Structure formats: C-alpha cells, structure tokens
Amino acid sequence: MSNSNETSGDKSQDLRSRLKQFAQPLVDSIDTRLRDQVDHRVDERVDASLSARLSVIERAIADLDRELRELKDRLDS
C-alpha cells in the first residue's frame, strides 16, 4: 500500500512539474506584459507631474523676468 501511495505521489509530482513546465512561458509572457503596462502608466504619470511642475516654474521665471524689466525701466527713467 505504501508503494501505491508513493507511486501516486510521484505521479502527482510529475504532473505538477509538467504542468508548471508548460505554463511557465505563459506566466512569463503575462508577467512581462503587465510589467510593461505598469511601467508605461508610471512613466505617463511622472511625465504629467513633471510637466505640471515645470509649467509652474516657467510661469514664475516669466513673472520674475517681467518684474526685473519693470524695475530696470523704472531705474532707467
């Protein structure tokens, strides 16, 4: 009886190994696709955030530049 249990256990283990061997490429493919999608979404969010922050900085620089010109014009007058 012990031999039949071991044989059944061996068959079960062999079946698991084969199933894992067949499924692994599919799992790897799905994992790669998901990782690419997540990377793409993260890149989009980072780009949007940087763009918003840079536009604020650009406006501040433009405001400072305008103020400096006005001060220079006042001093020159």
PASE-108901 format. One record per residue (C-alpha): x, y, z; residue number from 0. Coordinates in pm, whole numbers, m for minus. Example, Ala and Ser with C-alpha at 12.3 -4.5 7.8 and 13.67 -1.06 7.14 Angstrom:
% PASE-108901
+--------+--------+--------+-----+
!      X !      Y !      Z ! num !
+--------+--------+--------+-----+
!   1230 !   m450 !    780 !   0 !
!   1367 !   m106 !    714 !   1 !
+--------+--------+--------+-----+
% end
This chain:
% PASE-108901
+--------+--------+--------+-----+
!      X !      Y !      Z ! num !
+--------+--------+--------+-----+
!      0 !      0 !      0 !   0 !
!    287 !    230 !     76 !   1 !
!    425 !    176 !   m274 !   2 !
!     95 !    273 !   m437 !   3 !
!     84 !    593 !   m229 !   4 !
!    440 !    679 !   m330 !   5 !
!    362 !    598 !   m690 !   6 !
!     53 !    818 !   m674 !   7 !
!    256 !   1090 !   m506 !   8 !
!    528 !   1056 !   m768 !   9 !
!    268 !   1078 !  m1046 !  10 !
!    115 !   1382 !   m885 !  11 !
!    454 !   1549 !   m852 !  12 !
!    541 !   1458 !  m1211 !  13 !
!    209 !   1600 !  m1331 !  14 !
!    272 !   1923 !  m1138 !  15 !
!    620 !   1951 !  m1286 !  16 !
!    490 !   1903 !  m1639 !  17 !
!    204 !   2149 !  m1586 !  18 !
!    446 !   2403 !  m1446 !  19 !
!    681 !   2346 !  m1739 !  20 !
!    400 !   2407 !  m1991 !  21 !
!    251 !   2702 !  m1804 !  22 !
!    575 !   2884 !  m1723 !  23 !
!    615 !   3051 !  m2066 !  24 !
!    257 !   3178 !  m2046 !  25 !
!    311 !   3309 !  m1693 !  26 !
!    636 !   3476 !  m1801 !  27 !
!    463 !   3636 !  m2100 !  28 !
!    177 !   3771 !  m1889 !  29 !
!    424 !   3895 !  m1628 !  30 !
!    623 !   4080 !  m1895 !  31 !
!    310 !   4239 !  m2043 !  32 !
!    186 !   4352 !  m1703 !  33 !
!    526 !   4494 !  m1611 !  34 !
!    537 !   4687 !  m1940 !  35 !
!    187 !   4826 !  m1883 !  36 !
!    270 !   4930 !  m1528 !  37 !
!    598 !   5089 !  m1642 !  38 !
!    412 !   5277 !  m1918 !  39 !
!    149 !   5407 !  m1677 !  40 !
!    409 !   5512 !  m1424 !  41 !
!    604 !   5691 !  m1697 !  42 !
!    287 !   5874 !  m1806 !  43 !
!    213 !   5986 !  m1451 !  44 !
!    570 !   6100 !  m1392 !  45 !
!    569 !   6292 !  m1722 !  46 !
!    238 !   6459 !  m1637 !  47 !
!    358 !   6552 !  m1290 !  48 !
!    688 !   6691 !  m1418 !  49 !
!    511 !   6882 !  m1692 !  50 !
!    275 !   7043 !  m1443 !  51 !
!    560 !   7136 !  m1209 !  52 !
!    775 !   7269 !  m1491 !  53 !
!    493 !   7488 !  m1620 !  54 !
!    462 !   7644 !  m1273 !  55 !
!    836 !   7709 !  m1268 !  56 !
!    828 !   7854 !  m1620 !  57 !
!    547 !   8092 !  m1521 !  58 !
!    740 !   8200 !  m1212 !  59 !
!   1051 !   8267 !  m1421 !  60 !
!    845 !   8468 !  m1671 !  61 !
!    692 !   8669 !  m1386 !  62 !
!   1036 !   8738 !  m1237 !  63 !
!   1171 !   8837 !  m1576 !  64 !
!    882 !   9079 !  m1626 !  65 !
!    930 !   9230 !  m1281 !  66 !
!   1303 !   9273 !  m1340 !  67 !
!   1239 !   9452 !  m1670 !  68 !
!    989 !   9682 !  m1499 !  69 !
!   1236 !   9760 !  m1221 !  70 !
!   1511 !   9825 !  m1475 !  71 !
!   1279 !  10055 !  m1671 !  72 !
!   1192 !  10246 !  m1353 !  73 !
!   1555 !  10286 !  m1262 !  74 !
!   1647 !  10399 !  m1613 !  75 !
!   1369 !  10660 !  m1611 !  76 !
+--------+--------+--------+-----+
% end
